[in-house]
Amino acid sequence: MTREEITRFLESIDTGTKVGLRDRTLFELIYSSGLRVSEAASLKVGDIDVERRLMVVRGKFDRDRMVPISEVARDFVVRYLGEKLEAREAWVFEGTRGATKGGHIRGATISERFRLLLGQFGMDVPELSTHSIRHSTATHLLENGASIRHVQELLGHKSIESTVRYTHVMVDGLGKVYRRHHPREHELFEELGEEYEARLTRLAGGQGAR
């Protein structure tokens, strides 16, 4: 998702309802800190330091990490939790029905909410999932000059190879810019473009003669 798409998605959520405020807080946190769905689901109130805008994330393979939180995400956390900010052992996002009541929200519920909201906002694309938000966090940070090592730490990747996979969108864009603007590439790029257009013209003319 592009930065514009992420912004549109988040700002389209109706925070005038309890569920809407929860959803906005949830997805702001995921985008803010590149959380996995399971990590967002299992957050406890005591894991979040709203004063310092830091959060302890219980990651995969018992690899906990400390990550920053955006100011926007922090403000929604404070608004959503209210007096519950003092209940350090409480789940940030509680389950409300069935087996989840008294526990935390299920990851599957978060994914269902994401798909539902995408449909409501006219943004439903089959390949998008909640993981796309985490992917977008990494890509947007790298596009803005963040070190791949810092992004690795933020996402909690054990191996940097896992982080490198998130760079393909940025690398594709860099390749296009490079071919368009590098002096050695630019001349060749123009020549190839002219040759390609000439071939298309010849092909079109040949089809017209048939």
Order of alpha helices (4+ residues) and beta strands (2+ residues): alpha-alpha-alpha-beta-beta-beta-alpha-alpha-alpha-alpha-alpha-alpha-alpha
